[in-house]
Every structure is written in C-alpha cells, then in structure tokens.
C-alpha cells in the first residue's frame, strides 16, 4: 500500500494524496511558507523531486509594491527579491524533502554565496525559479538556485538555510 511520505501531500483524514512532480498551487504554498502578501514571491511550483530539485515561478506585475520606487520610469525587480524568491522555493523543497511542522518550525535564510545578476526582471516577466539541493545535514540546507526569464538566466546564487524552532 502506498503511504504519503512528503509533507506537501495532504495526509489528514479525508485528505487527497498528491503524486510527486505535481503542481503546488498558491493555497498550499501559503500553508508551507510563513510569508504573506506582498512578500510571497512564489506563485506556483510546477515540479518537485524531493531530496533533489524544485521548479516554479513568480509572475511579476506592475502591481508589485517595489514598482513605484525601483525605478519609477523603468521598474526593475530588486536583486534581493529575486534571491528571496529562490530562498522561498528552496524552503518549499526542504519541506517536501524532509517534512517539518510549519506551525512550530521556521526555515531561516542564513547566507548567500556566489550571487550573480545578469539580466533585469521587469513587470510582465514570468520569473522561472529552479533550485537544487547542494548539501544537507541535520537541519542545515545548502541550495543552488537559478532564476530565468524566457530561458535567459537573470540571477544565480548558492543559498544557506536552517530549520529552527519558532519558540527560539
């Protein structure tokens, strides 16, 4: 008999089982991530391979709060928000790989290495996010992430994160 292994599979009584590599919609993303609008930077997950990789995207619109000031004549998504989007989808990957209780634990972003910004991201773009696990030990995760628009690399970075108790 098949049993749900991954936290993103709904295992509550009467819950629907979800196969790996399926789409994770925004309602489930909001259950996994502690972020809320305007700081949720992942709109949809399109592929998950627990323990390996996750793919998803953020649809960038003129309604984003940063558009008015960065820069008014030609809005460009701040690089730190692109990195944050990679970190958020990495958190979803960690959750899918080794489930933790999102109500009592948080994933903290610890560091960025080798960040590169290659192309601006502007309203109207769909920012494709691809994150892979580079290393994992106990509660510490190292990810390699890339963000692209229409197949053109916009940013890449190595990210470090840790799952910690909310009570701390």
Secondary structure by P-SEA (a helix, b strand, c coil): ccccccccccccccbbbbcccccccaaaaaaccccccccccccccccccccccccbbbbbccccccccccccccccccaaaaaaaaaaaaaaaaaaacccccccbbbbbccccccccccccccccbbbbbbbbccccccbbbbbbcccccccccbbbbbbbbbbbccc
